[in-house]
Amino acid sequence: MRHDIKHLETALSAYPRIALLEGATPIQKLSRLSALPTMRGCNIYVKRDDLTGLGGGGNKLRKLEFLLGEALACGADTLVTWGGLQSNHARLTAAVAARQGLACELILTPSPIRDDDDYRHNGNVLLDELFGASVHQLPAGATAGAFALELVELQRRQGHKPFLMPLGGSSPRGSLGYSACAAEVLRQADALGLQFDRIILPNGSSGSHSGLLAGLTVAGSSTTVLGYSVLGTAGETLEVTRDKTRDVMKLLGSSTELSPEAVQIDGSQRGDAYGAATASMLTATRTLASQEGLLTDPVYGGKAFAGLLESIASGDLPAGSNVLFIMTGGIPGLFAYRSAYAR
Ligand SMILES: *Cc1c(COP(=O)(O)O)cnc(C)c1O
């Protein structure tokens, strides 16, 4: 079926949205990497969602366009969210609040596997403070979601109007940001005269994957989307992503049944835990940096790009395929992982 981008864009226009990106992010070909004989003639393209200007950039800005639209429509004066200590979503929420003149409350949980100085104080943690957010660092074992609900209650009693966003901003409304990205990718692919055989991205809280897949489906495109899970196991992530994709499709007014095979998750790159450095992640980050001068982060992009390289090496991606890798940003995270890169 010929895809219908207009239909998707019309469905998206029903939701309030505040522009935080400078326009469409570029799609670029990785020419040096694609030319290596080991890449078996595959053409590797990247969607530069790391090239988003505000607050150090990254994929969460797309979700925040719709979340901020929703928050302002509710008359909110404070943005509240939670995540890990090195959360990119928390950092970008703080930046968006600063730009918008809103207060920001961040609830951050420690990592069970990393507690060196850089992890605790550099990268996203440093930036949260620069953006002027109020940071609540919880002790190990505390439940961030429950703390967030109490904080919101307290804020209301004090006369504030808090707007609470879930982990990663991955509510169905937030995930619409990646349905908008789907429309963008389809338009760019048409303009380039390209058809992508596979789109690859990291999957953490599943909103980006779900939004992208829902958008493509609603636009009538059957392009394969493969998410590399970095937070949950493959099984957990598959279920969450399926449910979220259905929720987003509902928001987009779709009555199409999502086929169960449409949701593809690969759990092979996660390693022992969320945020655990793996040998293939370190190699993938170095390859992209040294061959193309591009940065991926150690928690998300590095692992998904490692998966991409492995799927070419193993023949899982047929020779000559056109593959699009979504560069989701998270670059400040590199500075929290200095010790992982030490040789
Ligand atoms: C949050 C994040 C992701 C994953 O997106 P989800 O929507 O949570 O699955 C990928 N890359 C980076 C850099 C992120 O910060």
The ligand as an SDF file (V2000), in Angstrom:
LIG
                    3D

 15 15  0  0  0  0  0  0  0  0999 V2000
   15.3250    7.7160   26.6490 C   0  0  0  0  0  0  0  0  0  0  0  0
   16.3290    7.4380   25.5970 C   0  0  0  0  0  0  0  0  0  0  0  0
   16.1360    6.4230   24.6540 C   0  0  0  0  0  0  0  0  0  0  0  0
   14.9840    5.4620   24.6970 C   0  0  0  0  0  0  0  0  0  0  0  0
   13.7540    6.0450   24.4040 O   0  0  0  0  0  0  0  0  0  0  0  0
   12.4500    5.4150   25.0590 P   0  0  0  0  0  0  0  0  0  0  0  0
   11.3680    6.1800   24.4500 O   0  0  0  0  0  0  0  0  0  0  0  0
   12.5820    5.6040   26.5460 O   0  0  0  0  0  0  0  0  0  0  0  0
   12.4140    3.9640   24.7180 O   0  0  0  0  0  0  0  0  0  0  0  0
   17.0860    6.2460   23.6770 C   0  0  0  0  0  0  0  0  0  0  0  0
   18.1760    7.0170   23.6200 N   0  0  0  0  0  0  0  0  0  0  0  0
   18.4100    7.9990   24.5140 C   0  0  0  0  0  0  0  0  0  0  0  0
   19.6480    8.7860   24.3920 C   0  0  0  0  0  0  0  0  0  0  0  0
   17.4900    8.2430   25.5240 C   0  0  0  0  0  0  0  0  0  0  0  0
   17.7390    9.2040   26.4180 O   0  0  0  0  0  0  0  0  0  0  0  0
  1  2  1  0
  2  3  1  0
  2 14  2  0
  3  4  1  0
  3 10  2  0
  4  5  1  0
  5  6  1  0
  6  7  2  0
  6  8  1  0
  6  9  1  0
 10 11  1  0
 11 12  2  0
 12 13  1  0
 12 14  1  0
 14 15  1  0
M  END
$$$$
